[in-house]
Amino acid sequence: MKKKVKYQILACSMGISFLSGCVGSDDSSSMMAPVVVSYNSDIRTVVQNNCVLCHTDPPVNGAPMPLNSYSALRNAVETRGLLTRINSLSNPMPPTGLLPEAPRDLIQAWVDQGFPEN
């Protein structure tokens, strides 16, 4: 008798778990839309706050190129190794110290999404 009760309890709890996982599954509003990271909404602020002090046009303080526009920043990622540089522990950008992880992840997401401008 004890075995039968254990199996009934197990079956009942499995059924409840299964059904509770289904609640609201047809409600599309509960699904999160992918977050699009764009230059104008997200990346420009990061660059203005951390890079354009030196990477202006023309660059100053030994900076090799400007990063003050969408096309300049995209070019720096595609041809100048910007991602490697902002993630470098031995030669960080900015030179005063590595950018925090959140803005670096934001830039990486922007690149991964194909450089959306708007």
N, C-alpha and C positions, 0 to 999 in steps of 0.2 A: 504494500500500500504506500509506503514512504517513497518508493521509487517512482510510482505513478504520479504522486503529487509533485515531486521534483521536476519531472518532465513537463507536467502541465504548467508549472510556474515558469520554467524555461521557455516553453513555447509561447506562453502569454507575453512574457517580456520581450521576446524577439518580435512578436507581432506588433506590440506597441512601438518598439523602436523603428520598425519598418514603416508603420503608418505615420509616425511623427516626422519622419524624414520626408514624407510626401506632402505634408501640409504646406500649402502655398506654392507648390512647384509650378502651377500654371499661372502664377502672377508674374508677368514679365517685368513689372516695375521693381521687383526685388533684385533683379539682376543688375550688377554694376556695369556701366558702359566703360570701355577702355578709356583711360585718360590720355588725351593727346597733349603732348608737350610741344609748344611752338616757340619760335624765336621771339616774336613780338610779345607774347603773353608771359613767357617764362625765362628764356635764355638771355635776352637783352639786358634784363636787370642784373643777372648774375655777372655778366661781362662788364657792365658799367660799374658795378660795385667792387669788382676785383681785378680788372684787367686794363681798362682804358686810361688809368693814370699813366701808364707807360706805353701801352699799345694804342696810342691815339694816331692821328694822321697829321703830320708825320710822327712816327714813333720817337720816343725819348728814353733816356736812361738805358740805352743799349738794347732796347726791344727791337727785334728784327723785322716786325711787320705790324701794321695796324689791325685792330680787331673791333673797329667801331662801326661795322655794318654787317648785315646778314651775309653778303657775298664774301667779305673778308674772313669772317669767322668760319664759314663753311669751307672755304679754301684752306684755311689753317688746319682744319680737321682732316680734310682729304689729302693734302699734299705736304703739310709741315709737321705732322705728328703731334698735334695739340693734345689729343687724348693721352698719349704716352707721357707728355710733359706735365699735364695737370695731375697725373697719378704717380709721378716719380717721387720716391722717397729720398733719393740721393741728389736730385736736382729739381726741386719742386717749383711749380708756378702757382702762385706768385712766389718770388724769391724769399719773401718774409715767412713763408711756411705753406704747407700743403693746404689746399682748399678743403673745407669740411666735406664729409662724405655725401651729404644731401645735395649740394650743388653739383658735385662731380657725377652723381647718379642721374641728376636731372639732365645734364649735358649728354651723358651716355644714352639716356632714353630718347632724347631729341635726335641723336645720330641714328639710333636703332629704328626710329620711326620714319627715317628718310628726310630729315631736315625740314619739317614743316615750318613755313614762314609765318602764317597767320593762324 
